[in-house]
Amino acid sequence: MAQVESFLLDHHKVIAPYVRLAGTETQEGVKIQKYDLRFLQPNTDALPTAAVHSFEHLLATWMRDELTGIIDISPMGCRTGFYMIMWGEHEITDIRNALKTVLEKIITATTIPAVTAKECGNYKDHSLFAAQEYAKIILAQGISLDPFERVL
């Protein structure tokens, strides 16, 4: 049976919010990295679905303004954060700084990208207000560079 990296992570020991490199794959000389962008403490809190959906649209759009090589940003099923898949190798501090910049932009946003029925499969389920409130909480706590210790 294949091992799933996120299932091996001790969710009792992590301290959110943080950014961590969750895996690196190399095939035929091409490197892809997966990052764990953890917003909330596992098994303690969870983002409401409308907030997750709005974060997804905002992160997918604005993280690409900050970083090159993003393949995908997807919500975690547990609703405590997102996974980001990227081409190549990146510095964890660059990922954290980009996320911080985007969360700051979210706080002052007036719209969410791509929220029409043509652009989105569940366009009625968004909350900019909720995304902004959670962005404030995450930024107030600081985004750690280590999942097990607060390294700001």
N, C-alpha and C positions, 0 to 999 in steps of 0.2 A: 504494500500500500504506500502511495506517495506521501511524503511529509509536506504539510502546509506550514510555511514559516510562521504565519500569524497565530496558528494554533499552538505553536511551541512557545510563544511569548507568555510569560507569567503575568497575567492581567491583574493579579493582586499586588504586584511589586512596582508597576509603572506609576509615574506621577505626571499626569497631564496638567497643562498642555505642553507638548513637545513635538519635535521633528526628529525622526530617526531614519537612517538608511535601513530598509527592511530586506533588501536583497539585491544582488547583482548577478546577472546572467550574461554569458558571452557565448555566442555561436557564430562560427565562421568569421571571427575577428570583430564582430559587432557586439558592443556592450550596451546593455539596458539596465537601468537602476529603478528600483521601486522604493518610494518613500512613504512612511507612515506619518501623516499629518494629524496628530491626535489633538483634538480640541477639548474633550471632556474626559473626566475620570471614568474608566470602564466600570461597569456594574454599580455605578453610583448615580450617573446622570446620562441623559440621551437627548439629542437634538430632536425637536418635533419635526415631522416629515416636511412641513412647509418651509421650515428654516433650512433643512438639509437640501431641499430642492433649490431654494434660492441661492444658498452657498454654492451648490454645484454649478449653476449658471454663472455666478460672479467669479468663482475661482477659475473655471474653465476659460473664461474670457480674459480676466485681468492677470492671472499668473503668467500667461503667455506674453503679456506686455513686459514682464519682469525677467523671464527666463527663456532661453532657447532650448529646443529639444524636447519639449513636453509632448508626449504621445497621448496621455489620458489622465484625467483626474476624476476619480469615482468615489462615491460615498461608501463607507463601511456599512455592512448590514446591521451592525450594532448601533449605528447612528452616533458614534462618539468621535468620528473624524472622517478622513479621506485618505485614499491611496493615490499617489501620483507616480506615473510611469514616465521615464525619460530616456532618451538616447544619450549614450556617453557617460562620462564621469563628471560629478559635480561636487562642490564643497558644501557641506551641510550648513555652514554659516550663510552661504548664498541662498540656500533654500529657505532657511529661517527668515532672513532679511526680506526676501521677496514676499513670503507669507505675511510678515508683519506689515509691509507696505500695502498689500492688498486688503488686509483687514482694516487698516486705517482708511483706505478708500471706501470700503463698504460702509463704514460708519457715516460717511457724508454722502453716500449715493442717493440719488433721487429716483432711479429706475433700475430694473433688473433686465439684462439682455435676453432677448429671444423668448418672450413670454406670450406669443400669440399662438393660436391653435395651429397655424401653419408650421411654426418653429418648434413647438414643444408638445410632447405627448400627454401632458397633464397640466396644461397651462393655467388652470384655475387653482392649483395647489402651490402657491408661493406666499412667502411673507418676508418682505424686505425689512419690516420692523423687527421680526424675530431674529433674522440674520444680523441685523445691526446690534441688537441687544447682546447676543452671544459673542459677536466680535469685540464688543466693549469688555465683556467678562474675560475673554481669552487674553486680550492685550493687557488688562489690568493685572492678570496673574503672571504674565511674561511667558514666552515660548522657550522652553528649555532645549538645549542641544543634546541632552542626555535623557533617555526615558526613565532612568532610575534615580537620578539626582537632579536637583534644580541647578542647571548650569545656564545662566542667562547671558 
